[in-house]
Structure formats: structure tokens, C-alpha cells
Amino acid sequence: MNRTASRILAIALCAASGASLCLADSIHATPSGEQTQAAGAPRAVAKRIGAIKAINGSEITLTPDSGPDMKITVQAATQIVRLAPGETNLNNATPIQLQDLQVGDRIRATGWASDDNLPLPVLKIVVMKHSDLEARHQQDLQDWQKRGVDGLASAVDPVAGIVNISVRSKNVVIHTASTTVIRRYAPDSVKFDDAKPGTLQQIHPGDQVRARGDRSADGSELAAEEVVSGSFPGIAGTVNSVDASSSTLSVHDLLANKTVVVKITPDSQLRHLPAEMAQMIAMRLKGGGAGAASGAAPGSGAATSDQPARPASSPGAGAGANGGGSGRSGGAPDIQRLLSHAPATALTDLHKGDAVIILSTEGTAGIGTVITLVSGVEPILQAAPSASSAALLTPWSMSAPSGDTGGP
């Protein structure tokens, strides 16, 4: 360890989403007496990133974001520093001790790689405390609710850095700058925290767009600090088959007149409408029209079948006038409240011929992931077959994040 102690290990933190530890290493030149070995056989840096699962003396078990658990060994000379979520300067990190680490903390450990499968002996550990991450997560949620706006894209001008969105009957112009963080929902994830870096070119009319920043006095414009977008197809049809072993569902999409396959995950919301509730919603759709039921103004584009609702792990629920809080009067929020009280169902409860309305991710290889599935909707499909999925699922009033360590 004397040899490695003379090397300088620089660690720079990029705090993606205010919660992830995304670090880059650089190893500077060693003293001249050690150049020969470094030039002939440079030592590789090994990195371990994850949440602490267990601490057993000086050995720590980590659970990474993907892959199996892994172990590291804290040595007497290991430097441990605590960094606040969102902080990018390690000069602002605070030294702490091994005993200060707790299960749930996210750490990033760096050491010299070895050829064995033993726990990695680490030189430096950068820690983000679980309590700090939770506090930051709650602050971000409150900020999204206070300064956020949700809507469906109506026009995009990547050159000018402008996105127009429709928030019910109101048009809001989102202005972006070089400093604006732009992200895109992952094609196979329903989680807001899984959004990846994106561009304005990826946003198309009908996409779900969420932004936060400073709004103009009349609320018609917003200077965005962050923009997140995604495309979430709506499906209205009947079940062809159910494969419980692979958690997939084959559905005949009545609107597109084609068969689609979607998969169910633990994050998918599955609900069944009782007959009385389905009849009540069908009467609303028949009486007020699809546009009224979805809370959209005529011509706003919010009643098309491929427009999305708020994914289950997104921020900003309860944002009220900022984009679809459930406290508004009118058909759409009432329908959402009805859905929230509908009993949960399971994939095994679905059978061939059942009518369903589905909101899903884009998916890859032709298979999307279900965000919301509602069964027992036969009266609704009969009342408004061309707009039922939008009428039920387009309003932006679904649940807030479940408290994942990643922040919005």
C-alpha cells in the first residue's frame, strides 16, 4: 500500500438527478521511481457503486443498481467522505468514519483492481447518506409541485429551444437554455427516476412533457431548468391471451386493429372497474363527449388514443393548476378519483375476451411495459371506443413517486 499511497486519485462527482453517484477517476503520473512499472503494467482502477446492504466489521456488502451484490473491504488508510446530494465539488465533502456508515447509504468506492474474487480493498469511499437523499428527494418533489408544469406536447422547435404544451385548455410555452437538463423516459421503464439524458429532437406532438422552472406572471411561459418527456401509447381492446409465466398479455387493439403484447411488472397498476362504476363512466362519456370527459378543450389534441397519463413514479401529483391536480371540478378528475378507488386486480384474473384499457411505455422489440391497466370496461368501450383510453388515462393526476432513492 506504500506504492499506491504515492499515487494521486482524483474523483469528480456528477450528481445525475440529484441522487445518483456518477463519478469519474483519473490517475496522475507517479513519481519517477515508479514510472517503469506504471508504464509497463498500469494498474486498473476498480469502482464499486451501490447502496449498503450490510456492514460486517470492515467488510461492506453493496447492492448495485443492476447486477449481483458485491463486497468491499475498508482498510485503516481508507479515506471516507460524506457528500451532499447534488454537490459536485469534493472539496466540500466532510470526512467521516466507518462507524458513521449505515445500511441504505449510497457509496462509491475506489481501489486498485485485482485478479481474484475477493472483496475489493478500497482507497476512498464517497458517501451519500440515505437520510440526505430522502431529504433531497422530498425537497425536489415539493419543488416540482410548486414550480412544475405538466402537459402534452403540441409543437417543438429544437432550434429555438422551445416546446409548446397543452395543459388542459391552456397553451404553455417552455423555454430551454444550454443549462437546461433534458431527459427522456426509458423505453422499458415506468419509473421517473429511470429517465435518461435526452434532447428536444426526441420530443414529438402528443408526448408527455413535464418541466420545472420559473414561470411568467400569467403562467403562459416557463424558463425551464429541467424537462422530462416520454411517449406512452394508449390501448383499448380485448384480451387475446394471458401468459402468467412470462407476465405478458396479448391484446387486440381495437383502434389500431392489430395485436400488441405488453408485459406486467411489480410497478404496473392493475385495476378492475365494478359494473356500476363502469356504467357511470360510460354515461359521462356518452353525455359529455370524449373531450369533456378528458378535461381537454376541443382541438387541444388531448382526446387522441395515444396520449399518456402520468406514469406511476412521476413527480408533481397534486400540482393543481400546474397540470392536472385531482382537486379540479369536471369529468376527468372525477374519473381519476373513481379509478383510484377501483379494486386492484391481477394478471391471472384476466381472461380471453375481457375488455381492457391500457397505458404502456414505448417498449423495445414491440413489447411495452404496462403502467396502468383497467379491466371491466366493456360499457366504456361501447360508449366511446375511439377515445376511451384517453378519457380514462390522459389526466395528469396519478400517484407521486414511491420514495425511490433516485430523485426527480
C-alpha positions as CSV (number, residue, x, y, z in Angstrom):
1,M,0.0,0.0,0.0
2,N,3.1,2.3,0.3
3,R,3.4,2.3,-3.5
4,T,-0.3,3.2,-4.1
5,A,-0.2,5.8,-1.4
6,S,2.1,7.9,-3.6
7,R,-0.4,7.9,-6.4
8,I,-2.9,10.7,-6.7
9,L,-6.5,9.5,-7.2
10,A,-8.9,12.3,-8.3
11,I,-12.6,11.7,-8.1
12,A,-15.1,14.0,-9.7
13,L,-18.8,13.7,-8.9
14,C,-21.6,14.4,-11.4
15,A,-24.8,14.1,-9.4
16,A,-27.3,13.0,-12.0
17,S,-30.9,13.5,-10.9
18,G,-29.7,14.8,-7.6
19,A,-29.4,11.3,-6.2
20,S,-27.1,9.0,-8.3
21,L,-23.4,8.8,-7.7
22,C,-21.8,9.2,-11.1
23,L,-18.1,9.6,-10.7
24,A,-15.0,9.7,-12.9
25,D,-11.5,8.8,-11.9
26,S,-8.1,10.0,-13.2
27,I,-4.7,8.8,-12.0
28,H,-1.9,11.3,-12.3
29,A,1.7,10.4,-13.0
30,T,3.6,8.6,-10.3
31,P,7.0,9.7,-9.0
32,S,9.9,8.9,-11.3
33,G,10.9,5.9,-9.3
34,E,7.6,4.2,-10.1
35,Q,7.2,5.2,-13.7
36,T,8.7,2.0,-15.0
37,Q,6.1,-0.3,-13.5
38,A,3.3,2.1,-14.3
39,A,4.4,2.4,-18.0
40,G,4.9,-1.4,-18.3
41,A,1.8,-2.5,-16.5
42,P,-0.6,0.3,-15.5
43,R,-2.8,-0.7,-12.6
44,A,-6.5,-0.6,-13.3
45,V,-8.9,1.3,-11.1
46,A,-11.8,-0.7,-9.8
47,K,-15.0,1.1,-8.8
48,R,-18.0,-0.1,-6.8
49,I,-21.2,1.9,-6.7
50,G,-24.4,0.9,-4.8
51,A,-26.4,1.0,-1.7
52,I,-25.1,-0.5,1.5
53,K,-26.9,-3.8,2.2
54,A,-24.9,-5.0,5.2
55,I,-21.8,-4.0,7.3
56,N,-19.8,-6.7,8.9
57,G,-16.8,-5.2,10.7
58,S,-14.6,-3.7,7.9
59,E,-16.5,-5.6,5.1
60,I,-19.4,-3.9,3.4
61,T,-21.9,-5.6,1.1
62,L,-23.3,-3.4,-1.7
63,T,-26.4,-3.7,-3.8
64,P,-25.7,-2.0,-7.2
65,D,-28.4,-0.5,-9.4
66,S,-28.1,-3.7,-11.5
67,G,-26.3,-7.0,-11.1
68,P,-25.4,-9.1,-8.1
69,D,-24.3,-7.9,-4.7
70,M,-20.7,-7.1,-4.2
71,K,-18.3,-6.7,-1.3
72,I,-15.6,-4.2,-0.4
73,T,-13.1,-4.1,2.4
74,V,-12.4,-0.9,4.3
75,Q,-8.8,-0.5,5.4
76,A,-7.2,1.6,8.1
77,A,-5.9,4.0,5.5
78,T,-9.2,4.2,3.6
79,Q,-10.5,7.8,3.2
80,I,-14.2,8.1,3.8
81,V,-16.0,11.4,2.9
82,R,-19.7,12.4,3.0
83,L,-21.0,14.4,0.1
84,A,-24.4,16.2,0.0
85,P,-26.8,15.1,-2.9
86,G,-26.3,17.4,-5.8
87,E,-22.9,18.6,-4.7
88,T,-20.2,18.2,-7.4
89,N,-17.1,19.5,-5.6
90,L,-15.3,17.0,-3.4
91,N,-13.6,19.9,-1.6
92,N,-17.0,20.4,0.1
93,A,-17.1,16.8,1.3
94,T,-16.9,16.1,5.0
95,P,-14.6,13.4,6.4
96,I,-16.4,10.7,8.4
97,Q,-15.6,7.3,9.9
98,L,-16.6,3.8,9.1
99,Q,-18.9,3.6,12.1
100,D,-20.9,6.6,10.5
101,L,-22.0,4.4,7.6
102,Q,-25.4,2.8,7.7
103,V,-27.5,0.4,5.7
104,G,-29.2,2.3,2.9
105,D,-26.4,4.8,2.3
106,R,-25.2,5.1,-1.3
107,I,-21.5,4.8,-1.6
108,R,-18.9,4.9,-4.4
109,A,-15.7,3.0,-3.5
110,T,-12.5,3.2,-5.5
111,G,-9.4,0.9,-5.2
112,W,-6.9,-1.0,-7.3
113,A,-8.3,-3.9,-9.3
114,S,-7.1,-7.4,-8.5
115,D,-7.4,-10.7,-10.4
116,D,-9.2,-12.5,-7.6
117,N,-12.8,-12.6,-6.5
118,L,-12.1,-11.3,-3.0
119,P,-13.7,-8.1,-1.7
120,L,-12.2,-5.0,-3.2
121,P,-9.8,-3.2,-0.8
122,V,-10.7,0.4,-1.2
123,L,-8.7,3.6,-1.0
124,K,-11.5,6.1,-1.0
125,I,-15.2,6.0,-0.3
126,V,-17.6,8.8,-1.2
127,V,-20.9,8.5,0.7
128,M,-24.3,10.0,0.2
129,K,-26.3,9.3,3.3
130,H,-29.7,7.8,2.9
131,S,-31.2,10.4,5.2
132,D,-29.7,13.2,3.0
133,L,-31.1,11.5,-0.2
134,E,-34.5,11.3,1.3
135,A,-34.5,14.9,2.4
136,R,-33.3,16.0,-1.1
137,H,-36.0,13.7,-2.7
138,Q,-38.7,15.4,-0.7
139,Q,-37.4,18.9,-1.5
140,D,-37.4,18.0,-5.2
141,L,-40.9,16.7,-5.0
142,Q,-42.1,19.9,-3.4
143,D,-40.2,22.0,-6.0
144,W,-41.8,20.0,-8.9
145,Q,-45.2,20.7,-7.3
146,K,-44.6,24.3,-6.7
147,R,-42.7,25.2,-9.9
148,G,-43.6,22.4,-12.3
149,V,-45.9,22.2,-15.2
150,D,-47.3,19.1,-17.0
151,G,-48.9,18.7,-20.4
152,L,-48.9,17.2,-23.8
153,A,-46.5,18.5,-26.5
154,S,-48.3,20.4,-29.3
155,A,-45.3,21.8,-31.0
156,V,-41.5,21.6,-30.7
157,D,-38.8,23.9,-32.1
158,P,-35.4,22.4,-31.2
159,V,-33.5,25.3,-32.9
160,A,-35.2,27.9,-30.8
161,G,-35.2,25.7,-27.8
162,I,-39.0,25.9,-27.4
163,V,-41.6,23.3,-26.5
164,N,-45.3,24.2,-26.6
165,I,-47.5,22.1,-24.3
166,S,-51.2,21.9,-23.8
167,V,-52.3,22.0,-20.2
168,R,-56.0,21.3,-20.4
169,S,-57.2,24.2,-22.5
170,K,-54.2,26.4,-21.9
171,N,-51.1,26.7,-24.1
172,V,-47.8,27.0,-22.2
173,V,-44.5,27.8,-23.9
174,I,-41.5,26.1,-22.3
175,H,-38.2,27.9,-23.0
176,T,-34.9,25.9,-22.7
177,A,-31.3,27.0,-22.5
178,S,-27.9,25.4,-22.7
179,T,-28.1,24.8,-18.9
180,T,-31.5,23.1,-19.0
181,V,-31.4,19.4,-18.1
182,I,-33.3,17.4,-20.7
183,R,-34.2,13.8,-20.1
184,R,-36.3,11.1,-21.7
185,Y,-38.3,8.3,-20.1
186,A,-36.5,4.9,-20.7
187,P,-38.5,2.9,-23.2
188,D,-39.0,-0.1,-20.9
189,S,-39.4,1.7,-17.5
190,V,-42.4,3.3,-15.8
191,K,-40.2,5.0,-13.3
192,F,-39.5,8.7,-13.5
193,D,-36.1,8.1,-11.9
194,D,-35.0,5.9,-14.8
195,A,-35.2,8.7,-17.3
196,K,-32.1,9.1,-19.4
197,P,-30.4,12.1,-20.9
198,G,-32.3,13.3,-23.9
199,T,-32.8,16.0,-26.5
200,L,-35.5,18.3,-27.7
201,Q,-35.4,16.5,-31.0
202,Q,-36.8,13.4,-29.3
203,I,-40.0,15.2,-28.3
204,H,-42.9,14.9,-30.7
205,P,-46.5,16.2,-30.6
206,G,-48.6,14.1,-28.3
207,D,-45.7,13.2,-26.0
208,Q,-46.0,13.8,-22.3
209,V,-43.8,16.7,-21.2
210,R,-43.0,17.8,-17.7
211,A,-40.9,20.8,-16.8
212,R,-39.9,22.8,-13.8
213,G,-38.5,26.3,-13.6
214,D,-39.6,29.9,-13.2
215,R,-43.0,30.8,-14.7
216,S,-44.2,34.1,-16.0
217,A,-46.8,36.0,-14.0
218,D,-49.7,34.8,-16.1
219,G,-48.3,31.2,-16.2
220,S,-48.2,31.1,-20.0
221,E,-44.4,30.7,-20.2
222,L,-41.8,28.9,-18.2
223,A,-38.0,29.2,-18.3
224,A,-37.1,25.5,-17.7
225,E,-34.3,24.2,-15.5
226,E,-35.4,20.6,-16.3
227,V,-37.5,19.0,-18.9
228,V,-38.6,15.3,-18.9
229,S,-40.5,13.8,-21.8
230,G,-41.9,10.4,-23.0
231,S,-44.3,8.7,-25.3
232,F,-46.9,6.5,-23.6
233,P,-49.2,4.6,-26.0
234,G,-52.8,4.0,-25.0
235,I,-54.5,0.7,-26.0
236,A,-58.2,-0.1,-25.9
237,G,-59.1,-3.6,-26.8
238,T,-59.8,-7.2,-25.8
239,V,-57.6,-9.8,-24.3
240,N,-56.3,-12.5,-26.7
241,S,-54.2,-14.5,-24.2
242,V,-52.5,-14.3,-20.9
243,D,-49.1,-15.8,-20.2
244,A,-48.6,-15.7,-16.4
245,S,-45.2,-17.4,-16.6
246,S,-43.7,-14.6,-18.6
247,S,-46.1,-11.9,-17.1
248,T,-47.2,-10.9,-20.6
249,L,-50.6,-10.1,-22.1
250,S,-51.6,-10.2,-25.7
251,V,-54.4,-7.7,-26.6
252,H,-56.2,-6.9,-29.8
253,D,-56.1,-3.1,-30.1
254,L,-59.5,-2.1,-31.5
255,L,-58.3,1.3,-32.6
256,A,-55.2,0.2,-34.4
257,N,-56.8,-3.1,-35.4
258,K,-53.7,-5.1,-34.5
259,T,-52.4,-7.4,-31.8
260,V,-50.0,-6.0,-29.3
261,V,-48.1,-7.6,-26.5
262,V,-47.4,-5.9,-23.2
263,K,-45.6,-7.0,-20.0
264,I,-46.6,-6.6,-16.4
265,T,-44.1,-5.6,-13.7
266,P,-44.5,-5.1,-10.0
267,D,-44.8,-1.4,-10.7
268,S,-47.8,-1.9,-13.1
269,Q,-51.1,-0.7,-11.7
270,L,-53.9,-3.2,-12.5
271,R,-57.5,-2.3,-11.5
272,H,-60.9,-3.7,-12.2
273,L,-64.0,-1.5,-12.6
274,P,-67.1,-2.8,-10.9
275,A,-70.1,-2.8,-13.3
276,E,-71.8,0.2,-11.6
277,M,-68.7,2.3,-11.8
278,A,-68.1,1.3,-15.5
279,Q,-71.7,2.3,-16.4
280,M,-71.3,5.6,-14.6
281,I,-68.2,6.5,-16.5
282,A,-69.8,5.3,-19.8
283,M,-72.7,7.7,-19.1
284,R,-70.3,10.6,-18.6
285,L,-68.6,9.8,-21.9
286,K,-71.8,9.5,-23.8
287,G,-73.3,12.6,-22.3
288,G,-70.3,15.0,-22.4
289,G,-68.3,13.6,-25.2
290,A,-64.7,12.4,-25.1
291,G,-63.3,15.9,-24.9
292,A,-65.3,16.9,-21.9
293,A,-64.6,13.6,-20.2
294,S,-60.8,14.0,-20.6
295,G,-60.9,17.6,-19.4
296,A,-59.5,18.9,-22.7
297,A,-60.6,21.8,-24.8
298,P,-61.8,21.0,-28.3
299,G,-58.9,20.9,-30.7
300,S,-56.3,20.6,-28.0
301,G,-55.4,17.1,-29.1
302,A,-55.9,15.6,-25.7
303,A,-58.5,13.2,-26.7
304,T,-56.5,11.0,-29.1
305,S,-56.0,7.4,-28.2
306,D,-52.2,7.5,-27.9
307,Q,-51.8,10.2,-25.3
308,P,-50.4,9.3,-21.9
309,A,-51.3,9.7,-18.3
310,R,-48.8,10.4,-15.6
311,P,-46.6,7.4,-15.0
312,A,-46.8,5.8,-11.6
313,S,-43.4,7.1,-10.4
314,S,-43.6,10.6,-11.6
315,P,-43.5,13.8,-9.5
316,G,-45.9,16.6,-9.3
317,A,-49.2,14.9,-8.3
318,G,-51.5,17.4,-6.7
319,A,-50.0,20.2,-8.7
320,G,-53.4,21.7,-9.3
321,A,-53.4,24.4,-11.9
322,N,-49.9,23.4,-12.9
323,G,-51.1,20.4,-14.7
324,G,-54.0,18.3,-13.5
325,G,-54.3,18.1,-9.8
326,S,-57.2,16.0,-8.8
327,G,-58.9,18.8,-7.0
328,R,-60.4,20.4,-10.1
329,S,-64.0,20.1,-10.9
330,G,-65.2,18.4,-14.0
331,G,-65.3,14.9,-15.6
332,A,-61.7,13.9,-15.8
333,P,-60.6,14.3,-12.2
334,D,-63.9,12.6,-11.1
335,I,-63.0,9.6,-13.3
336,Q,-59.5,9.6,-11.8
337,R,-60.9,9.5,-8.3
338,L,-63.2,6.7,-9.3
339,L,-60.2,4.7,-10.7
340,S,-58.2,5.3,-7.5
341,H,-61.0,3.6,-5.6
342,A,-61.4,0.7,-8.0
343,P,-60.2,-2.6,-6.6
344,A,-56.9,-3.9,-7.6
345,T,-56.7,-7.0,-9.8
346,A,-54.1,-9.4,-11.0
347,L,-52.8,-10.7,-14.3
348,T,-54.3,-14.1,-13.5
349,D,-57.7,-12.5,-13.2
350,L,-57.8,-11.6,-16.9
351,H,-59.2,-14.0,-19.5
352,K,-59.6,-14.2,-23.2
353,G,-62.2,-11.7,-24.4
354,D,-62.0,-9.4,-21.5
355,A,-62.2,-5.7,-22.4
356,V,-59.2,-3.6,-21.2
357,I,-57.8,-0.1,-21.4
358,I,-54.1,0.1,-21.1
359,L,-51.4,2.8,-20.8
360,S,-47.9,1.5,-21.5
361,T,-44.4,2.5,-22.2
362,E,-43.0,2.6,-25.7
363,G,-41.0,-0.6,-25.1
364,T,-38.5,-2.3,-27.2
365,A,-38.8,-5.2,-29.6
366,G,-42.5,-4.4,-29.9
367,I,-43.3,-5.1,-26.2
368,G,-44.2,-2.3,-23.9
369,T,-44.5,-2.3,-20.1
370,V,-47.9,-1.7,-18.6
371,I,-48.2,1.5,-16.5
372,T,-51.9,1.2,-15.9
373,L,-54.4,-1.5,-16.9
374,V,-58.1,-1.2,-16.3
375,S,-60.5,-4.1,-16.9
376,G,-64.3,-4.3,-16.7
377,V,-64.5,-1.5,-19.3
378,E,-67.0,-3.1,-21.8
379,P,-69.6,-0.3,-21.3
380,I,-66.9,2.3,-21.7
381,L,-65.6,0.9,-25.0
382,Q,-69.2,0.7,-26.3
383,A,-69.8,4.4,-25.3
384,A,-66.6,5.9,-26.7
385,P,-64.5,3.3,-28.5
386,S,-62.3,5.9,-30.2
387,A,-61.4,8.0,-27.2
388,S,-61.9,5.8,-24.1
389,S,-58.2,5.3,-23.3
390,A,-57.6,9.0,-23.5
391,A,-60.6,9.8,-21.5
392,L,-59.7,7.5,-18.7
393,L,-55.9,7.8,-18.6
394,T,-54.9,11.2,-20.0
395,P,-55.5,13.3,-16.9
396,W,-52.3,14.1,-15.0
397,S,-53.4,13.1,-11.6
398,M,-51.9,9.7,-10.9
399,S,-49.7,8.9,-7.8
400,A,-46.5,10.6,-6.8
401,P,-43.2,8.7,-6.5
402,S,-42.9,5.8,-4.2
403,G,-39.8,7.1,-2.5
404,D,-37.0,5.5,-4.5
405,T,-33.5,6.8,-3.7
406,G,-33.2,8.4,-7.1
407,G,-34.7,11.9,-7.1
408,P,-36.6,13.7,-9.9
